[in-house]
Amino acid sequence: MFHYTILQWFFFFFLYCFLGWCFESTYVSIKDRRLTNRGFMRGPLLPIYGSGAIMMLVVSAPFKDNIVLTYLAGCVGATALEYVTGVTMEALFHVRYWDYSEKKFNFQGHICLSSTLAWGFFTILMTSVIHRPIEEVVLSLPIRVINIITITTLAIACADFALSLKAAIDLRIILEKMSQAKQEMSRLHKRLDVLIAVAGEEVGLRKDGLVENIAGIKDGITDNLSDLIGGIERRLSVVKKAISEKPGEYWEKSKEELFEIRGKYSALRERINIESSMKDFFQRDMIRSNPSMTSIEHKAELEELKKKVFENDEE
């Protein structure tokens, strides 16, 4: 068993958080060909790596002389940690920071067989190769130095985590508001289709050739906000043209509803623009740091935010 003080355990935790950040940020930066600060937090720490390393050390300690049991303990312990972390973060933020849905033998997209098997090998690597030299170096340091470094890092990490947590919650709120706005846009979309149909009957749109234009407008409700906005704008123009063709028969019946729809549409567009502007640095950086994040509940909205953030970075 490992005999460390509480602060030594925290020291190892932060050390592996940092090493994990170095590894993953380097890997993703090379893969995406852009500098990427990976992780939930803004500082150079990835808590999932620190938690995983400490978990591997703890669960393997009773079986350190048995490589098979060490492997199995690592498979079970790391998979449990990955599942609990994934479920918790999705429940809190409505976003998945990793997703195994495309892999075979996955469970709810949070864990999969291939990663479980890999965790066992990583546990053997951690306990037999990586941790031993690191342990020797750390235990050779004066305990006072370790305590100072650990307490200082803990204070900074807590502040960083608080800011990152707020950014993640704010991002969830933005996604929820964009989703609500999309639903309201969809209702306007449908109502305008009804107005266009009535206009076609009362003003004779078929005779004027406008039916062919209407048929070219994308039918149904799309998941993409930009398509919804474009569809509503095209429908508004069609209704306005119908009114101008023969206002006496159509205008009096529809002008109040049309004005109401236009007012709601303008308010929704302004709201969407404000929500999707992502002015907060931590919110934008949260997306930059996790370009592969997904959301089952707010998939389209998250993809639009990601697109806008990365487009702004290229400008």
C-alpha positions as CSV (number, residue, x, y, z in Angstrom):
1,M,0.0,0.0,0.0
2,F,1.1,3.6,-0.6
3,H,1.8,5.6,2.5
4,Y,1.5,9.2,1.6
5,T,0.2,12.2,3.5
6,I,-2.9,14.0,2.3
7,L,-0.9,16.8,0.7
8,Q,1.4,14.3,-1.0
9,W,-1.7,12.6,-2.6
10,F,-2.8,16.0,-3.8
11,F,0.7,16.7,-5.1
12,F,0.6,13.5,-7.2
13,F,-2.9,14.4,-8.3
14,F,-1.9,17.8,-9.6
15,L,1.3,16.4,-11.2
16,Y,-0.7,13.8,-13.2
17,C,-3.3,16.5,-14.1
18,F,-0.5,18.5,-15.6
19,L,1.2,15.6,-17.4
20,G,-2.2,14.6,-18.8
21,W,-2.7,18.1,-20.0
22,C,0.7,18.2,-21.7
23,F,0.0,14.9,-23.4
24,E,-3.5,15.6,-24.6
25,S,-3.0,19.3,-25.6
26,T,0.1,18.2,-27.7
27,Y,-1.8,15.4,-29.3
28,V,-4.9,17.5,-30.2
29,S,-2.8,20.5,-31.3
30,I,-0.9,18.2,-33.8
31,K,-4.0,16.5,-34.9
32,D,-6.0,19.7,-35.5
33,R,-3.0,21.7,-36.6
34,R,-3.8,24.5,-34.2
35,L,-2.7,25.2,-30.6
36,T,-5.4,23.8,-28.3
37,N,-5.6,24.2,-24.5
38,R,-7.4,20.9,-23.8
39,G,-9.7,20.3,-20.9
40,F,-12.5,21.6,-18.8
41,M,-10.3,24.0,-16.9
42,R,-8.5,27.0,-18.4
43,G,-5.2,26.3,-16.6
44,P,-2.7,23.5,-17.6
45,L,-4.6,20.8,-15.6
46,L,-6.8,17.9,-16.7
47,P,-8.6,16.6,-13.6
48,I,-9.7,13.4,-15.4
49,Y,-6.1,12.3,-15.8
50,G,-5.2,13.2,-12.2
51,S,-8.3,11.3,-10.9
52,G,-7.6,8.4,-13.2
53,A,-4.0,8.1,-12.0
54,I,-4.9,8.3,-8.3
55,M,-7.6,5.7,-8.9
56,M,-5.2,3.3,-10.6
57,L,-2.8,3.6,-7.8
58,V,-5.5,3.0,-5.1
59,V,-7.3,0.1,-6.8
60,S,-4.1,-1.7,-7.8
61,A,-2.4,-1.4,-4.4
62,P,-3.8,-4.6,-2.9
63,F,-2.7,-6.5,-6.1
64,K,0.7,-5.0,-6.8
65,D,2.3,-8.5,-6.9
66,N,-0.3,-9.9,-9.3
67,I,-0.3,-8.4,-12.8
68,V,-3.6,-10.1,-13.8
69,L,-5.5,-8.7,-10.8
70,T,-3.9,-5.3,-11.3
71,Y,-5.1,-5.3,-14.9
72,L,-8.6,-6.3,-14.0
73,A,-8.7,-3.8,-11.1
74,G,-7.6,-1.0,-13.5
75,C,-10.3,-2.0,-16.1
76,V,-13.1,-1.9,-13.5
77,G,-11.9,1.1,-11.6
78,A,-11.1,3.4,-14.5
79,T,-14.3,2.4,-16.4
80,A,-16.4,3.2,-13.4
81,L,-14.7,6.6,-13.0
82,E,-15.2,7.4,-16.7
83,Y,-18.9,6.5,-16.6
84,V,-19.7,8.4,-13.4
85,T,-17.8,11.4,-14.7
86,G,-19.4,11.4,-18.1
87,V,-23.0,10.9,-16.8
88,T,-22.5,13.6,-14.1
89,M,-21.1,16.2,-16.6
90,E,-23.8,15.6,-19.1
91,A,-26.5,15.9,-16.4
92,L,-25.0,19.2,-15.2
93,F,-24.0,20.8,-18.5
94,H,-26.1,19.0,-21.2
95,V,-22.8,18.4,-23.1
96,R,-20.6,15.4,-23.6
97,Y,-16.9,16.1,-23.5
98,W,-16.2,12.6,-24.9
99,D,-18.6,10.3,-26.8
100,Y,-18.0,6.7,-27.7
101,S,-21.4,6.3,-29.5
102,E,-19.7,5.5,-32.8
103,K,-17.6,2.7,-31.2
104,K,-18.6,-0.9,-30.9
105,F,-19.8,-2.3,-27.6
106,N,-20.3,1.1,-26.0
107,F,-22.7,1.8,-23.2
108,Q,-24.7,5.0,-23.5
109,G,-21.8,6.5,-25.3
110,H,-19.9,7.1,-22.0
111,I,-17.8,4.0,-21.9
112,C,-16.9,1.3,-24.4
113,L,-15.1,-2.1,-24.4
114,S,-12.0,-0.9,-26.2
115,S,-11.3,1.9,-23.7
116,T,-12.0,-0.5,-20.8
117,L,-9.4,-2.9,-22.0
118,A,-7.0,-0.1,-22.6
119,W,-7.5,1.2,-19.0
120,G,-6.2,-2.1,-17.7
121,F,-2.9,-1.8,-19.7
122,F,-2.6,1.8,-18.6
123,T,-2.9,0.7,-15.0
124,I,0.0,-1.7,-15.3
125,L,2.0,0.9,-17.1
126,M,1.2,3.5,-14.4
127,T,2.0,1.3,-11.4
128,S,5.0,-0.6,-12.8
129,V,6.7,2.0,-15.0
130,I,5.5,5.6,-14.7
131,H,4.9,6.1,-11.0
132,R,8.0,4.5,-9.5
133,P,10.6,7.0,-10.7
134,I,8.1,9.9,-10.1
135,E,7.5,8.6,-6.5
136,E,11.3,8.6,-5.8
137,V,11.7,12.1,-7.0
138,V,8.7,13.5,-5.1
139,L,9.6,11.7,-1.9
140,S,13.2,13.0,-2.1
141,L,11.8,16.6,-1.9
142,P,11.6,18.4,1.4
143,I,8.0,18.0,2.8
144,R,7.8,21.7,3.3
145,V,8.4,22.4,-0.4
146,I,5.7,19.8,-1.4
147,N,3.2,21.4,1.0
148,I,3.8,24.9,-0.3
149,I,3.5,23.8,-3.9
150,T,0.4,21.7,-3.3
151,I,-1.4,24.4,-1.3
152,T,-0.6,27.1,-3.8
153,T,-1.7,24.9,-6.7
154,L,-4.9,23.9,-4.9
155,A,-5.9,27.5,-4.3
156,I,-5.3,28.4,-8.0
157,A,-7.0,25.2,-9.2
158,C,-10.1,26.0,-7.1
159,A,-10.4,29.5,-8.5
160,D,-9.9,28.1,-12.0
161,F,-12.5,25.4,-11.5
162,A,-15.1,27.9,-10.2
163,L,-14.7,30.1,-13.3
164,S,-14.8,27.0,-15.6
165,L,-17.9,25.7,-13.8
166,K,-19.6,29.0,-14.3
167,A,-18.7,29.1,-18.0
168,A,-20.0,25.5,-18.5
169,I,-23.3,26.4,-16.7
170,D,-23.6,29.6,-18.8
171,L,-23.0,27.6,-21.9
172,R,-25.8,25.2,-20.9
173,I,-28.1,28.1,-20.4
174,I,-27.2,29.5,-23.8
175,L,-28.0,26.2,-25.5
176,E,-31.3,26.0,-23.7
177,K,-32.3,29.5,-24.8
178,M,-31.3,28.9,-28.3
179,S,-33.3,25.7,-28.3
180,Q,-36.3,27.5,-27.0
181,A,-35.9,30.2,-29.7
182,K,-35.7,27.5,-32.4
183,Q,-39.0,26.1,-31.2
184,E,-40.6,29.5,-31.3
185,M,-39.1,30.1,-34.8
186,S,-40.6,26.7,-35.9
187,R,-44.0,27.8,-34.7
188,L,-43.7,31.1,-36.7
189,H,-42.5,29.0,-39.7
190,K,-45.7,26.8,-39.6
191,R,-48.0,29.8,-39.1
192,L,-46.5,31.6,-42.1
193,D,-47.1,28.5,-44.2
194,V,-50.8,28.7,-43.3
195,L,-50.9,32.4,-44.2
196,I,-49.2,31.6,-47.6
197,A,-51.8,28.9,-48.2
198,V,-54.7,31.2,-47.5
199,A,-53.1,33.9,-49.6
200,G,-52.9,31.4,-52.5
201,E,-56.6,30.8,-52.2
202,E,-57.8,34.3,-51.7
203,V,-55.4,36.3,-54.0
204,G,-54.9,33.8,-56.8
205,L,-51.2,33.1,-56.3
206,R,-51.4,30.2,-58.8
207,K,-52.5,32.6,-61.6
208,D,-49.6,35.0,-60.8
209,G,-47.1,32.2,-60.8
210,L,-46.2,32.6,-57.1
211,V,-47.1,29.1,-56.3
212,E,-44.0,27.9,-58.1
213,N,-41.9,30.2,-56.0
214,I,-43.5,28.9,-52.8
215,A,-42.9,25.3,-53.8
216,G,-39.3,26.1,-54.0
217,I,-39.2,27.1,-50.4
218,K,-37.8,24.4,-48.2
219,D,-40.7,22.5,-46.6
220,G,-40.9,21.2,-43.1
221,I,-39.0,22.2,-40.0
222,T,-35.2,22.1,-40.1
223,D,-32.9,21.7,-37.1
224,N,-30.7,24.5,-38.3
225,L,-31.5,28.0,-36.9
226,S,-30.0,29.8,-39.9
227,D,-32.3,27.7,-42.3
228,L,-35.3,28.5,-40.1
229,I,-34.5,32.2,-40.2
230,G,-34.0,32.1,-44.0
231,G,-37.3,30.2,-44.4
232,I,-39.2,32.7,-42.3
233,E,-37.8,35.7,-44.3
234,R,-38.7,34.1,-47.6
235,R,-42.2,33.4,-46.3
236,L,-42.7,37.0,-45.1
237,S,-41.7,38.3,-48.5
238,V,-44.3,36.0,-50.2
239,V,-47.1,37.1,-47.8
240,K,-46.1,40.8,-48.3
241,K,-46.3,40.3,-52.1
242,A,-49.7,38.6,-51.8
243,I,-51.0,41.5,-49.8
244,S,-49.7,44.0,-52.3
245,E,-51.3,42.2,-55.2
246,K,-54.8,42.4,-53.8
247,P,-54.9,44.1,-50.4
248,G,-58.6,44.6,-50.1
249,E,-59.3,40.8,-49.9
250,Y,-56.4,39.7,-47.8
251,W,-54.8,42.6,-45.9
252,E,-57.6,43.3,-43.4
253,K,-57.7,39.6,-42.4
254,S,-54.0,39.1,-42.0
255,K,-52.3,42.4,-41.3
256,E,-52.5,42.2,-37.5
257,E,-51.3,38.6,-37.4
258,L,-48.5,39.4,-39.9
259,F,-47.3,42.4,-37.8
260,E,-47.3,40.2,-34.7
261,I,-45.3,37.5,-36.5
262,R,-42.8,40.1,-37.8
263,G,-42.5,41.6,-34.3
264,K,-41.9,38.2,-32.7
265,Y,-39.5,37.2,-35.5
266,S,-37.4,40.4,-35.0
267,A,-37.3,39.9,-31.2
268,L,-36.2,36.2,-31.7
269,R,-33.5,37.1,-34.2
270,E,-32.1,39.7,-31.8
271,R,-32.2,37.2,-28.9
272,I,-30.5,34.5,-31.0
273,N,-27.8,37.0,-32.1
274,I,-27.1,38.0,-28.5
275,E,-27.1,34.4,-27.2
276,S,-24.8,33.1,-30.0
277,S,-22.4,36.0,-29.8
278,M,-20.5,34.1,-27.0
279,K,-18.9,37.3,-25.7
280,D,-17.5,35.7,-22.6
281,F,-13.9,34.5,-23.0
282,F,-14.3,31.5,-20.8
283,Q,-17.4,30.3,-22.7
284,R,-15.6,30.6,-26.1
285,D,-12.5,29.0,-24.7
286,M,-14.5,26.1,-23.3
287,I,-15.6,25.3,-26.9
288,R,-12.1,25.9,-28.3
289,S,-10.6,23.5,-25.7
290,N,-13.2,20.8,-26.5
291,P,-13.8,20.9,-30.2
292,S,-15.2,17.3,-30.2
293,M,-17.8,18.0,-27.5
294,T,-21.3,16.9,-28.4
295,S,-24.8,17.3,-27.1
296,I,-27.7,14.9,-27.6
297,E,-30.3,17.4,-26.4
298,H,-28.9,20.5,-28.1
299,K,-26.9,19.1,-31.0
300,A,-27.8,21.6,-33.6
301,E,-27.4,24.6,-31.3
302,L,-24.0,23.4,-30.1
303,E,-22.8,22.9,-33.7
304,E,-23.8,26.4,-34.6
305,L,-22.0,27.8,-31.6
306,K,-18.9,25.8,-32.4
307,K,-19.0,27.0,-36.0
308,K,-19.3,30.6,-35.0
309,V,-16.4,30.4,-32.5
310,F,-14.1,28.7,-35.0
311,E,-15.1,31.1,-37.8
312,N,-14.3,34.1,-35.6
313,D,-10.9,32.6,-34.8
314,E,-10.0,32.3,-38.5
315,E,-10.9,36.0,-39.2
